[in-house]
Amino acid sequence: MDMAWSAWWLSLKVAGWATLLTSLLGIGVGYALARLRFPGRNLLDTLLTLPMVLPPTVLGYYLLVLLGRKGWLGRWLQTTWDIQLIFTWQGAVIAATIVAFPLVFKPARAAFEGVDAQLEMAARVLGLSEWAVFCRVTLPLAWRGIVAGILLGFARALGEFGATLMVAGSIPGKTQTLSVAVYEAVQAGQDDVAGTLVLVISATCMVVLLAAHRLAPGHQTHRT
């Protein structure tokens, strides 16, 4: 059971870092695509949404090609900085970040597009800079949709399996995340361990989804 709980804490660390990265990237890219108009905008949106529909193993393969020792980025990191990402928990973070990114990016873009542009224009007329308009007008009006997306991204990163297994492997105590630990426990016939881990991750994801539902734009609490 110690190894099982080690996988649980590792999953929280991987999901936490992945959520931080997806939040920064998703909010920035979502705002840019919501406000800017340029050729290829729809194509870029499609490419950024691909991780939502592609099989995780396909994403894992792409990452292996990119970050492996023979990949141009992996070879550059190895020779220049002596950084090896394959079969590390940092590699698991990258895999989880890419898989969870669309779940943060799409709600963030929708939330920014739902902000009344006239309110932003009024703030500019009053002399606020673009950064001040974003922080004092746009973000406060869009925060519910953004946070809902971030919670969904966290839940997705927490349960990521395919891409993580291909990129980080299953090294107990180092790269074996919770979902991978469940798979390994079932393969080993440890049904009690697998059942416990399944209950833990199911309860966590349910709490996150309930919170995301309550924060989603348009949600109203009805009192009886």
Secondary structure, 3 states (H helix, E strand, C coil): CHHHHHHHHHHHHHHHHHHHHHHHHHHHHHHHHHHCCCCCHHHHHHHHHHHHCCCHHHHHHHHHHHHCCCCHHHHHHHHHHCCCCCCCHHHHHHHHHHHHHHHHHHHHHHHHHCCCHHHHHHHHHCCCCHHHHHHHHHHHHHHHHHHHHHHHHHHHHHHCCHHHHHHHCCCCCCCCCHHHHHHHHHHCCCHHHHHHHHHHHHHHHHHHHHHHHHHCCCCCCCCC
